[in-house]
Each structure stands twice: as C-alpha cells, then as structure tokens.
Amino acid sequence: MKYFDFMHEAITTVDCKKERKVSVKRGRKPKIEISGGQIEMNLEAILEGMSRSDEASSMIRLMLKAQGHQHGQWRGMLAVPPAGLASLIISEFRQKTNIPLEIPFFTLLSVISGLMLASGSVLETKMGEIKPDLWTVILASSGAGKTYSQKQVTSSVDLSNVEFNGNVVSSAAFVESLELRPRGLWIRDEFAQFLKSIESDGAMAEMKDYMLRLYDNSKIERITKKEEISIEEPALTILGLTVAETFGKYVSAESMLDGFAQRFSYVKADTDPDRNFKDYPLWTVNSKLFEKGWENVISCIKDRYYVDENIIIPAFSASFNALFNDKIPESFFRRIIWRSMKYAMIYHVLRCDNSDHLTSEDFGWAARVISLHVQDAVWLIGEHNISDLEKIISSTEKAIARLKIKHSRMPTLREIVQSVSSIKNVGQARQILDLIDV
C-alpha cells in the first residue's frame, strides 16, 4: 500500500470558495484554517489505514517532524548551490519580479533533467540504470508568472530536440507523440485538469496505464488495425503547472488513492510578502545573463554517470536528518532514496562538475530539495489534519503517564482505548503508540 492509499474513504476535497471561521477559546490555540486545494481527512480512517500500511505510518511520522519547519527569507535557498546558474536565476527573479521563486527554480531543474534525458544520460548502479526523469507539479496562484518564468529560464537553451508535444486530446495521440520524442521534457499548464481528464474522458481511457508505464520506463505498445507502435524505455520529465486554489476541484480522492498522483512531487509556490506586486509593475528579467551559465551546464552533461554506492545512504541521510533533526522512517526513506539519485545527477550537472562520478555533495543537495517536497506534502495533506493528530498523541502520552502511576506498569492497548476518547479501538491505539515510539 502506497503513501496515499491509506486515505480510503477518508478524504474530502475542500471547496476553495467556502471559508471556515475560526473560533478561538481562551487558553486554546485557534483551529488551523483549511486552504483551497488542500485535502481534509477523517482521523479515524487515517489511524485504521495506518494499521494496514507501514509506508503510510512512516510518512505520517515524517510529516509530524516536518510540521512547523522554519524557513528563511526564501525557503528554497537551502537547495540553491552558490555562485552558479541557479543562484543567478534566483537573484534576477528576486530583484526584478514578484514571481514566487519556486517557479523559476523548479523550472530550471526540470529543464536540466529534460536535456539530460534527451542526451541519453543514465546513472550506472548495481540496481541497474537510473534515468534522471522528474515528475513535478507546481501549485501557484493564477497570474503568478508560470509562463513568463518558463520563457525567461529557457530562452538561452535550444529545446527543439527536447520538448515533448504534450497537448494531446487522446491516448492514441499521446503514444504517437511519445514515439517521436521518447525522452525529453514535457511542460504542461493546467495540469490538474489534465489529471482529471485521465479519470473522466473516454478518449483518454488508456492514458493512465501509459503514464504508469512511462513512470517505470517500461515499454509502451499500441496495436491497431492500421499500425503497431512500440517504444522501449520511454522517459519524460514532466513539469505540470496548475492553479493552487483549484487543485482539489480537479484531482479526485480516487486519483490520490490509487497511487497515480503520488508519483508526482508537489511544490507550493506562495507569494512573497516582501515583494509586493505594486513594486513590480513590469517584470524585467534579463535572460541574456543566463547564457554563459547555460553553456557551462550543458557542457557538463555526459552519457554515463557512476557512483560509489557506499556514499549514497550516509550522504543523503546526513543532510536529511540535519534538516528534520531526526531519523528518516525506513519505508519512506527507501522510496525517496530512489528519487534522490535522480536529483543527485541533476545537481552534479547544475554545479558544473565535469567528472562522471557523483559525489556526497550531490546527494546532500538532493536531500535539501526533497525536503521541500516533504514540507509541501504537509501542506497538501493539510496542516489541520496533522494538528489534530498531534492532539491525539499528546492525550495518549498523558494517559500513559497516568496509567503507569496507577498500575505501576505499561498500560495495555485496551486501557489506552478506554482512557483516550479519540482512539476507538486497539488497532488505532497500536498505531498511535508506534508514532510516539512507546
């Protein structure tokens, strides 16, 4: 069972047009408001689902640790290598626009990924070849500068042999386009609507299966009376752009539950309160400043990369643990370590390292960018849900302390259920105890 599977019958999409008033009682913290596009869950269903999924339990544990993680002036700076193309792009956008900096930054990473795919770059490991394909969805307000950022970041790069024509209206058209560009970059606006069309449009009925195969780099075949198409090891980097406030309207609970939406990394691009739109009547990014940086980056792209696999886990976990100040849950770690190898390849090129061996620094930077995805997973699931779960954990800890004094022993699961009204059965009690490491 995957990360979102545990939310069966537990998710309701929040209507972004409805607002919830917060009533504040003296001595209590106000209830956290639910933002448009976030997901609301039934806590009983979460706890029951956690009993069936080690990965769900591990993810919730990590999200509890990520809750309240503090950011600096711009949170993404921790993932931007100094004195290079990324730093230059961020500086230019920060000074001359009010565009959320996540947009140009993750556009940059996706473009580098697409260039590497088109060049045939792979990482050789004992597990086999790993391709640097990324699936990212940026959630930003309407008019936040998504298209402008894309044009400015890529103006110095020839993407004619990289871009995938993804404006398809049917599954058949998708396969035909993929045959022409089996490895490259797919940037698509209104991505949430596209995900919905996969669920509801008859012409896109086969699309989900094709996308799942694409994610695994598995062969895609389409056989009709007129033609037979076979694509070996397809790999696309997908950069989906969508309006944050309406995300929940288009992406159904079912899509989240079946694991398909889980394959994407999400990025929440918030408006910077220190850069008011009134101070930037015109965006004046000078993309010519990026030309030399792009030349250096592209010159470092190689066909084959290698890594001493003994450095992967220590380098990644050291950086990730430092960011979250705790150990990484094992099942979640095993899932994201695969993604970290993709990001490490991209950072190796972004940092203009001309060698063909990845370093511990590459995995350190990978851990930093993945930490941003974890933080945004907290937002997507909803801080209100994590807050309620924290309350149950606190009540359970207090109940255990009381019962230990009363019985001079660790209380049984049944005694915990009887003492904490929010815990309905022994299975839920067991999951709560697992979260607090009792």
N, C-alpha and C positions, 0 to 999 in steps of 0.2 A: 504494500500500500504506500502510495507516494504522499508528498507533503500536503496537497490539498484534498486528498481522498478522505481524510478524517472528518471533513465538514459535511458529510452526507446529511441532508435534511436539517442542517444547522445554519444555513446561510440564507440571508435575505438581502437583496440589493437595496441600498439606501437611495431613495428618491432625492436627487440633488435639488429639487425645487422645494422640498419641505425642510423646515428648520425646527430644531428641537430646543426648547427653552431650558435653561439650566437653573434649577432651584438650588439655592445654597443654604444649608442649615448651619447654624452657629457651631463651630468646633469641628466641622467636617469639610473635606475638600469638595469642590464642585465636581459634578459629574462631567466627564470629558465629552465634548460635543462630537457628533459624527459628521465628518465632512462628506460632501458629494463625491461619489465614486468609491468610497470605502465599503467594506463588507461587514455586515452585522451577523454575529453568530450566537447560537444558543449554547451557553456554557455547559449544560448537561450533556449535550451532544458532543461537545469537544472532549470532555472527560471520558465519555464512553468510547469515542473514536480513538482516543489515545491508548486505550487498552488493547486496541487491535493493530496499532501502528507504532513501531519503535521510532520510525523516522518522524512521524507527527509529534511524538513526545519529545524527541530531541530538538525539533525545530521550535516548539513552544518554549523549551528550556533556554535556547539561544535568544529568542525574542525577548524573554524576560530580562536577560542580561543586557540586551541592546536598548531596552526601554530607558528613555531619559539620557541616552548618549549625547554628550555635549558637542556642539560644533563651534568652529571658529568663525571668522568673518565670512568665509565661504567654506562650507564643509568639504567640498571636493578638493581643496588644495592639498590635503594629505595624500591624494593619489596623483598629483601632478609633479613629474620629475622637473627639477630646476634647470634653468638655462638651456632650454630646448624648444622644439616646435610647440609642444603642448603649453608650456609656460608663456610663450609669445602669443599664442592664440587667446589664451585666457586673459592675459593682460590687455590685449587690444579690445576684446569684447567688454571687459570690465570698465575700461576707461571711456569707451565710445558708444555703449549701448546700455539699456536696462534689461537686456535679454538674460534669463536665467542661465548661468554658466554651465549647468549640466548639459544644456542642448549642444553648444559647440564642442564641449569636451567629449561627450559620448559619440557625437558625430565623427570626430577625429579618430577615436578608437575603432569605430566601425569601418571607416574608410580604409584605414591601415589594414584591418582584418581582410576586407574585400580584395585589396591589392595583393596581399599575401596568398589568398586563395587562388586568384587568377594566375599568380606566378607558380602555383603548384607547391607552395611551402607546406611541409609537414614536420612534425617532431617525432623522431625515432625513439620508441620506448620498448621495454620488454612486453608491454601490453599491446603493442602494435603501433601503427602510425596514428598520430593525432593531428587533426586539421585545426587551424585557428579560427573556426567559424563561431560567431557570436549571435545570439538571438536576444535583442534588447528592445524594450518598449519604453519610450519616453512619454510621461504624462505631464502635460503642461497646459496652462490656460489658453483659450483661443486668442490669437494675436500675439503670442509670446515670442514670435520670431523664429519658428521652426524652419520655414522655407528659406528665410534670409540667412540663417546660420549655415544651412547646408550649402548654399551657393557660395558664401564667402570662404568657408573652410575648404571647399573643393575646387575653387576657381583656378588654383595653380596646378591642378592634377588632371591628367588625361584619363578619364574613366570610360572611354569609348569601348574598351575591351574588358571592362569590369562590371558595368551596370547591368543588372537583370531587369528586363521589361516585365514588371510585376503587375501592371494594370490589366489583369486578366478578368474575364467575366464567366469563365467556366473551367472545370477541371481539365478538360482536353486542351484548352488554350494554355493553361499553366504548364503542362507537360511539354507542349510544343515550344514554349519559350525557354523552358529549362534545357531542352535538347540543344538549343542554340547557345545558351550560357549556363553550363552545368556547374561552374564555380565562379563566384563573384559576389557582388553586393546588391542587395535588394532594399531600397529605401521606399517606404510606403506611408503616405499620410492617411489619416482617418483609419488607423489600423484596428481600432476596436470594432468599427463597422465591418471591416473585412472578416474579423473573427466571428462576428455574428452571422455573416453570410455563409460561412462554412457550416454553421449549425442549421440554417433555415432555408437556404437556397438550393433547390433541386439540381440546378446546373452545376453546383459545387459539391455534390454528394460524395464524390471520391476524394475531395481535396484534403480532408483530414488525414486519410491514410497516406496520401502522397507527402504531406507535411511531416508526419511521423517518420516516414522512411527517409526524408530529407534530413531530419534531425539526427538520425542514426547513420547518415551517409550510406544508406543501403540502396541497392539497385531499385530503380523505378521503371516499371514497364507499363505500356499501354498498347493493347492489341485491339484493333478494329478490323472491319472487313476491308478497309482501304489501306491501312498502314499498320506497321509494327514499330514502336519506339522503345528502345532500351537504353537507359542511362546508368552507367556504372559510377559508383561513389560520388554522387552529387553532393555539393557543399556550398551553401549560400550563407553569408552573413546577412541577417535581417535587422534593419533598424526601423521599427514601427513607431510612428508619431501619432499621438491621439490626445484629445481634449480630456484633461483630468476630471473635470466636473461631471462629464457624462460617461465615463468609463464603465461604471456599474450598470448603466442603461443598456449597453450593447453586449457586454460579456456576461453570459448567464452563469448561474450557480453550477449548472451541469457542465459547462465548459471548464470551469475551475476544478470541478470534482473529478473529471475523467483524466486529469493529468496533462492534457494538452497545453493549457495556459501556463502550467507550472514550468514548462520548458523555457519560458522567457524570463529574462532578468528585467526587473522593473526599475525605472528611475523616475522619481518625483522631482520635477523642475519647478521650484517655487520662486515667486517674485522676490527679488532682493529689496527689502525695505529701505536700504541705504542708497538705492539708485532709483529715485522717483522718475516716472515716465516724463514728467514735465521738464526735467532737466535734460532730456534727450529727444527733442522734437524730431531730429533726424538721426538715423544710425549711420555712422561714418567710418566703419571698419575699413582699414586699408589692407586688403588681402594680398597686395604685392609684397608686403613684409613677410609673408609666409613662404615665398617662392624658394629661397635658399634652404629653409628648413625642410621643405618637402623634398628637395633634391637630395639632401643628406639622408633623410629617412628612406626614400625609395632605393637609394644606392646600397643600403644595408640589407635589403630583402634577399634571402637565399632560398634555395630549393629544399635543403635539408638542414634540420637542427637536431642537436643532440643534448643530452643532459645526464649528469651523474645522478642517478635516481636516489642515491643516498642523501642528497641535499634537499629533495623536494619537500618531504614532510617536515623536517626540522626548520627549514627556512620559512615555509608558509605558516606553520603553526606558531612559530615565534612571533611573527608580525601580527597574526590574527589574535593570538592570546593577549598581546600587548594592547590591542585596540579594545578588546572586550574584557580584559582583566580576569579571565577565567579560561578553563579548558573548553575545547570545542567538543560538543556531543559527537560521538563516533559516527553514527549513521549519517548525520548531516555533513560531517567532515568528509566522509568518503564521496558524497555527491559533489560537493563544491571543489574538492581537490582536482577533479577532472576538469572543471571549468577554469581552475587556476592555471593549469598547464597551457590552456589556450591564451589566457591573458598574459602569462609569462612570455610567450612567444611574441605577442604584440608589443609588450613593454621593451623587450630586447631590441626590437627594431626602432621603436619610438625613442629610445635612449641612444640610438645610433651606435650600438655595439656591433662592430663589423665581424665579430667572431661567429662561429656556427655552434657554440656551446652556451646553453642557458646558464645563468648564474643564480646564486642565492638572492642577489638584489632583484632580479626579475621576479622571483616568487614573492619577495617582500612587497613589491609594488602591486602584484596581482592580489595579494591579501587585502591591501588597502582599498582597491576598487571594489572588490567583492563585499567588503564591509559596508560600502554604500548601498549595495543591493539588499543586504540584510536589513539595514535601517529602513529602507523603503518598503520592504516586505512587512515590517511592523506597521507602517502607515496604511498599506493596502488592506491588511487584515483588520486594522482598526485598533488604535491605542485604547479605545474604550473597552474592548474585549480583554486586552492584556491587563488593564487596570482592574477589572472585575476578578480576573483570575488571581491577581496579586492579593486581593482582599480575602479570597478563599484560602490561599496559602497562609496568610497572616493569622486567620482564625484557626486554622488547623494547628499551626505552631503553638498558639496559646492553649488550645485544647490539650495538646500532647503534654505540655508543661504541667497543666493542672492534673491530668490523669496520672502522670508519673508520680507526682507528690501523693496523690490519693491512694494509688495501688502499689507504689514502690517498684514499679516495673514499666516497661514499654507497653502502652495500651494496644489492644487488639484492633484490627480493622473495624470490627463491628462496634466497638466502643467509640471509635472516632466518628463513625457514621451517626451514632446516637448523640454525639456532642456537637457536631457541626451541621447546622440545618441545610447549608448549601450542598453538602455531599449526600447523595441519595442512595448510594449502595456501596458494597465492598469494593467493586471494581474501580469506582471513582476514587475511593479512599486510597487504593493502591497506587493510582496514577499521581495523586497529589503527593503522596509520600515519596514517590520516585523523583518528583520535581524538587523537593526540598532535601533530598539525599538523607533521609532518615533510615 
